[in-house]
Amino acid sequence: MRGMSGIELAAIIAAEHNALPVIVITARSEPELEEKAIESGAACFLRKPIDAELLVTKLSAALQV
């Protein structure tokens, strides 16, 4: 994404549309990214490659909000 990180986008969405759950998915490995994503308002954080069952579980949980 040019000009903005996914975490920055998650923060904007959370601020403007707080009822819309955001799931941040990344291939980056920095350990602090998960904490930053959750602090930005993301409903959850997943790293690639994504386990299909975990994705379904996280999607179900995010849609229950």
N, C-alpha and C positions, 0 to 999 in steps of 0.2 A: 504494500500500500504506500503510495508516494505521499510524502509530506506529513504523514501521521502514523503513529503506531496503532496496533489493535487495542492496546491498553488505553491510549488516548481516546480512541473512538468509543470504547466501552464506557469511559467516563462521561463523554458527551451524551451518549444514549441514556445512561442512567440519570443524568441531570435533567434531560429534556423529556424523557419517556420512561419514568421509573417503573412502570408496570411491565415494560418489555424486557424479558430476560435475555441476557447476552452470555453466550458461551465463547470464551477465548480459546482458540486452538492455534498452536504454534509448533514449529520444528526447532525453535531456538532452545538452548540448553541452560541458559543462565538460571541459577537456583532461585534468585529473588523475583523472577517474573510471576510466579504463581501468586505470591503475596501481593505484588503490585496490582495484578489483575483483579483479585478479590477486593482489594481496597478501592479500586476504581469503580466498583459496582457490578462487576461480572458475577453471574450466577454460579459459574464454575470455570475451571481451567483444565484443558487437556493438552497433552503433548503428542505429537506425531511420532511414530505411527499410532493410530488410534485403534484401541480394542473396540470392536463393534458392540459387544454387550455393555461395556462401560459407557459408550456414547448413548445407547438407548436408555440406560439407567439415568444418565445425567439429563438427557432431553426430557424424560418423563418427570424428573424432579423439578426441572426448570419450568415446565408447563403447569405444574401444580401451584405455582406462586399466585 
